[in-house]
Amino acid sequence: MTQESADAGWANYLALVAYINNSAYWGPRMMSEIFDELVNTFICALRLALPHAEDRDLYWCYHNLSGALTLTLARTGRIDRLSGGICHSDDFKSAYDHMIPFVAAGFRQVCAAK
């Protein structure tokens, strides 16, 4: 099963991750304990992909990615309402098709050699 499935368990899990990630209380306690090792591995990979990037820029870009990712995966329905039904929060293919180039462009722009 994946987040694209109709399994309510995934929807609930991803909503919980989004809540925890955005919580000043739970974020530092749970997200750090569960995901910091993975995030640090990802940051190391980003350093290889963007060798001229400053660490500060990599961490801010990751922070923006994390927010976009957790909001998207939480399927809050916000985009459904804002778009008048043109976009759907459970349409992961469209979400990924838009988020990946958007985030990649942001990383390239912010982390470019200065």
LOPA-164180 format. One record per residue: x negated, y, z of N, C-alpha, C, O in turn. Coordinates in steps of 0.02 Angstrom, whole numbers, plus 32768, in hexadecimal, padded with zeros to 4 digits. Example, Ala and Ser with C-alpha at 12.3 -4.5 7.8 and 13.67 -1.06 7.14 Angstrom:
! LOPA-164180
7D6C7EE481867D997F1F81867D6C7F5B81867D387F5A81A7/7D7E7F9081627D547FCB81657D7B8002818A7D6280398192/
***
This chain:
! LOPA-164180
7FD67FC580008000800080007FD4803F80007F9E803F801E/7FEB80727FDF7FC880B27FDD7FF980EA7FEC803580DF7FF3/7FDE81267FF1800981607FFF803C816C7FC8806E818D7FD3/803081527F8C8060815A7F56809C812B7F5D80CE81337F38/809980FC7F8A80CF80CB7F91810B80EB7FB3810781227FCE/814280C87FB0817F80E07FD1818180CB801B81B380D7803D/814D80AC8032814980958077814D80D080A8812180FC80A7/817F80D180D3818881078103814D810B8134813F8141814E/812C80D4813F80F280D3816B80BB81028153809E8126817B/80AE81008112807C812D80F58091817580FE8068819F8111/80D0818480EF80E881C980F580E081E2813C80CA821B8147/80F281B8816C80EC81CC81B280A381D481C78092820481E9/807881A781B1803181AA81C1801281EB81A57FEF820E81C9/802081F98166800382348147801D827581657FF882A6816B/805D82768179807882B0819B805682B981DF804782F281F3/8049828382018026828682417FDE829F82397FC782C98260/7FBB828782067F77829F81F97F7882EA81EA7F4D830E8203/7FA8830181C37FAD834881B47FB9837181F47F9B83A581FD/7FE58358821F7FF4837B825D7FB5837D82897FA483B282A4/7F94834582917F58834282BB7F21836F829F7F00839282C4/7F17836D825E7EE48394823D7EEF83DF82487EBF84058249/7F2D83F4824F7F3D843A82577F4B844E829F7F62848682AC/7F3F842282CD7F4C842F83137F0C844583367ED984238333/7F0F847F83587ED58497837E7EC4846883B77E8A846583CD/7EF4844483D17EE8841684087ED183D283EE7E9C83B98401/7EF983B383C27EEB836F83AC7EB5836A83777E9183398373/7EAF839D834E7E7E839B83187E37838C83307E18835D8318/7E1E83B483607DDA83A683787DD38363839B7D9D83448399/7E07834C83B97E03830D83DF7E0882D183B07DDE82A483B3/7E3B82CF83877E488293835E7E258295831A7E0682648306/7E2A82CD82F77E0C82CF82B47DC182C682B97DA382A28291/7DA382E682EB7D5A82E082F37D47829883027D18827D82E4/7D6A8279832F7D5A823583437D62820383097D3A81D58300/7D97820E82E37DA981DE82AE7D8681EB826C7D7181BC824A/7D7F822B82597D69823B82157D25825D820E7D0C826281D6/7D06827582447CC8829C823C7C91827582187C6E829281EF/7C88823682287C54820F82077C60820D81BB7C3182158193/7C9E820181A77CB081FF81607CA6824481407C8B82488109/7CBB827881627CB382BC81477C6982CD813F7C5582EA810C/7C4082BB816F7BF982C981697BD982A381307BAB82BC810F/7BF0826681237BD9824180E87BED826480A87BC682698079/7C2A827E80A77C4382A3806D7C1A82E380637C0882F4802A/7C0A830780997BE2834480947B9D833380787B8283598050/7B8082FC808D7B3F82E780727B4382DB80277B1682ED8002/7B7A82BC80117B8482B07FC97B8C82F37FA47B7482FB7F6C/7BAE83217FC37BB783647FA57B7383877F9E7B6783AA7F6D/7B48837F7FCF7B05839D7FCB7ADF83827F8E7ABA83A77F6E/7AE883437F807AC783267F457AE583407F057AC2834E7ED4/7B2883477F057B4A835F7EC87B4183AA7EBD7B4183C27E84/7B3883CF7EF47B3184187EF07AF1842C7F157AF484497F4B/7AB6841C7EF87A7784237F1C7A65846B7F307A3D84757F5D/7A82849D7F0F7A7384E27F1F7AA385007F537A9B85397F67/7AD384D97F667B0684F27F957AEA84FA7FDB7AC084D37FF1/7B01852E7FFB7AF0853780427B21850D806B7B5B85058059/7B0984F380A37B3484CA80CE7B7384EF80E27BA984D280E3/7B6C852E80F27BA7855681067BDD855380D07C18854B80DF/7BC9855B80927BFA8559805A7C18851480537C54850E8046/7BF084E0805A7C0A849C80547C3F848E808A7C738471807D/7C3084A380C77C60849680FE7CA084BE80F57CD684A48102/7C9B84FD80DF7CD9852380D27D018505809A7D3F8501809E/7CE084EF80657D0484D0802E7D24848F80447D5E84818032/7D018467806C7D1F842A80867D5C843B80B17D8F841980AC/7D56846E80DA7D8D848281067DCB849380DC7E02848080ED/7DC184B880A57DF984C880797E15848A80577E5284838050/7DEA845D80427E00841E80257E2983F680587E5E83DC8047/7E1183F280957E3483CC80C97E7A83E780D57EA983C080DC/7E81842980D67EC3844780DF7EF1843780A57F2B842480AF/7ED8843F80687F018432802D7F1583E8802A7F4E83D8801A/7EE683BD80397EF3837680367F27836080697F56833D8059/7F1E837680A87F4D836080DB7F92837D80D07FC4835B80DC/7F9783BB80B97FD883D980AB7FFA83B28072803683A48075/7FD483A3803F7FF1837E800680088338801B803F8324800A/7FDE831580407FF082D18053802982CE8086804B829B808C/8034830480AA8069830580DD80AF830780BE80E082FA80E1/80B48317807F80F5831A805C812983418085815D83268097/8119837E8094814583A780BE818483BF809981B483D480B8/818383BC805781BB83D5803081B68420802381E1843D8001/8182843F803D817A848880358176849C7FEB819784CB7FD6/814E84787FC58147848A7F7E8188847E7F59819784A17F28/81AF844D7F6E81F084407F4F821D847E7F55823C84947F25/821F84997F92824984D47F9F822E85127F7C825385377F5B/81EC851D7F8381CE85587F6481D785597F1981E3858E7EFB/81D1851F7EFA81D4851C7EB0821C85157E97822785117E5A/824C85127EC4829185087EAE829C84C47E8F82C884BC7E64/827484937EA3827C844F7E8A8252843F7E4D825584077E33/822A846E7E3581FE84617DFC81C684317E0F81B184077DE8/81AE84387E4C8179840E7E66819583E47EA081C383FA7EC3/817883AA7EA98190837D7EDE815583657F088123834D7EEE/815C836C7F4A8125835B7F77811483117F7780DE82FE7F8F/814082E87F5E813082A07F5B8115828B7F17810C824F7F0B/810782BA7EEC80EA82AD7EAA809E82B27EAF808082E57E9D/807F827C7EC98037827D7ED5800F82857E947FDA82A47E95/802682697E5E8001826F7E1F7FFA82B97E0C7FC382CF7DFC/803182DD7E0E802D83257DFE8003834A7E327FDC83777E21/800B83387E717FE483587EA57F99834E7E997F73837E7E9B/7F8583117E8B7F3E83037E7E7F2783247E3E7EF083407E3B/7F5183227E0A7F3F83417DCA7F32838C7DD17F0B83A87DAA/7F5283AC7E027F4783F37E0D7F1284007E437EEA842E7E3C/7F1283D87E777EE583E47EAF7E9C83D67E9D7E7083FD7EAF/7E8E83A07E7A7E49838D7E6D7E2483C27E447DEE83D77E58/7E3F83D97E0B7E1A840D7DE67E17844F7E0C7DE684747E07/7E4B845E7E337E4D849C7E5A7E16849B7E8F7DF084CB7E95/7E1184657EB47DDE845F7EE87D98845B7ECA7D69847B7EE3/7D9184357E957D4F842F7E747D3784737E5C7CFC84847E64/7D63849B7E3F7D5184DE7E277D3D850A7E637D0E85327E5E/7D6185037E9A7D5085297ED57D0B85187EF07CE485447F00/7CFB84D77EF47CB984C27F0A7C8484DE7EDB7C5184F87EF2/7C8F84D87E997C5D84F17E6A7C53853D7E717C1B85557E6F/7C8A85617E787C8685AA7E7E7C6385C07EBE7C3585E97EBB/7C7885A57EF67C5D85BA7F377C1685A07F417BED85C27F60/7C0785657F297BC885447F367B94854D7EFE7B61852B7EFE/7BA285797ED07B7385847E997B3285A37EB37B3285C47EE7/7AFD85977E8F7ABD85B47EA27AC386007EA47AE0861F7E77/7AA9861D7ED97AAF86667EE37A6F86887ED47A6B86C67EDA/
***
